[in-house]
């Protein structure tokens, strides 16, 4: 089984990048082959149909789509921006779903998120669940949510909890 872990924040000190790393650590300890996708590779012009008609889907998004297609499962780790999905992540999903072979169709997707606020990115995951289902993904019911996050708290997320989380969709 191969696991692709996408973090929706490109900030160097992002809690969600750290959570991406923590999930990858646990996955590898449990014998899963995984790839933590570099958030910088999600960056693309805002989706716009005229741009797509003229230039096509950006090459880095085509690369993302290939990684999604080749993975057995995808974990999307999202921060919460104004109670919703960050634009970097939403734009990457929008672009990648435009390909003739939408990589999200039928894909098992798990969600995780961390936030310094009291909701642990739960509100962004609610919106994300809707978007992912709309592009054809199967979205696992259980999430990893870290509220009042800091780097130490993320490092302490229980490995057994993450391992069980990762079994969804098997």
N, C-alpha and C positions, 0 to 999 in steps of 0.2 A: 504494500500500500504506500502511495506517495501522498504527502500532505503539502499543500501550498498555503502559506500563511502571509496574508496581505495586511499591512498596517496602513490606515488611512490618514496618517499624519507624517509629514516630512520634517518636523521640528527635530533638531538634534537631541534635545533633552525630553522628547515626548514620552509621556507615561505609556502611551499605546505602543510605541516602538519597543519599550522595555517589556510590555506584556507580550508582544509578538516574540521577543527573545525568550521569555520565560516559557511560553507554550512550546516553542521549538526545543528548548532544553528537555522538557518533560517528554515530548514526543520521541526524541532521540533516545532518551533513557528507556523508553518502552519499545524500542526496536523499530520505530517508524522512520521511514526516509522522509525528510522534510526539507523544504526550501523556504526561507524567510525572504519574501520578495522585497527588494529595495524600494522604499516609498518614493524616492526621487524618480524612479522609473514610471510612476503613475502620472507625472506631470504632462499635460497636453493642453492645446488651446481649448477654450470652452467649446463644448459641442455646438455646432451650428451647421445646418443642412447645406447652405451654400458653400461653406468651407469644405465640407465632406465631398460635395459634387466636384469641386475644383481640385482638391489635393488628396482626397481619399482619407482613410483612417490612418492616423499617425503610426509610424513604424514601431514606436515603443509600446503602443496600445496593441498592435498586432502581436508583439512579443508577449505581452501580458495574456492575451487571449490564448496563445499557444500554451503558456504555462498553466492556465486554468484548464484547458482541454486535456492536457497530459496528466493532471493531478487526479488522484482518486477522490479527493475531498479538498475543499477550500475552507480555511478559517479566515474570516474577515474581522480584523480588530479595529474598532472605530472609536475615535474620540467623539465628544458631543460639542457641537458649535451651535449656540443659541437654540438648544433643545432638539437639534436635528443632525443630519449627516454632514460631515465636512465636505466642502466643494471639491477638494482633490479626489476623494473617494467616489463621490456621486458622478463626477465628470468621467472618471475612468470606467465606471460601470456603464454609463450612457454610451460612451464611445465603443467599448468592447461589445456591447449588445447589438451594435449596428452591423457587425460583420455578417456575411452570408451564413456562416456557421456560427451562430451565437454560442459562445462557449459556456454560458450559464445554463442553457437548456438542459434540464435533467441532472444538473450538478448538485451534489450534496454540499451544502454550505452551513458552517457553524459560525456563530457570532460571539465576539468578546469585546469588551470595552472597559476603559478606565477613565475616571474623571475626578478632579479634585472636589467636585460637588457631592452632594448627598445622594444623587441618583445613579452614580456609577455608569454613566452613558446609556442608561436604560431607555431614555427617550429617543436617543439617536438610533438605538437598535430597533425600536418600534417602527420608525420610519424606514430603516434599512431592510427590515423583514418584508415590508410591503414592496419596496423597490425590487428586491431580489426575487420575490415570488412573481412579480410582474414580468421579469425577464426570463422566467421559466425555471428558476432554481428550486430545489427542495431545501427548505430552511429548517434546521434542527430546532426542536422546541426549547432545549436548555441552553443557557448562555453562561459565560464567565463575565461577571460584572464586579469591578473594583471601585467602590465608592470612597470618597475622601482619600484618593490615591496619592501615594508618593512612591519613590523608587524602592524604599525598604518594604513597604506593604505589598508591592507587586512581587518582589523577590520571595515573599512568604506565602504566596498563594499556594495552597495545598496541592502537592504533586498528584496524590490519589484523586482528588477532585478533578484536576485537569485531565488525567488519564481517562477517567470515566466520561468526562465531557467529550473527549476525542473519539470515543467509541460510537457516538451517535451516527446513525446512517450506515453502519457496517452491515 
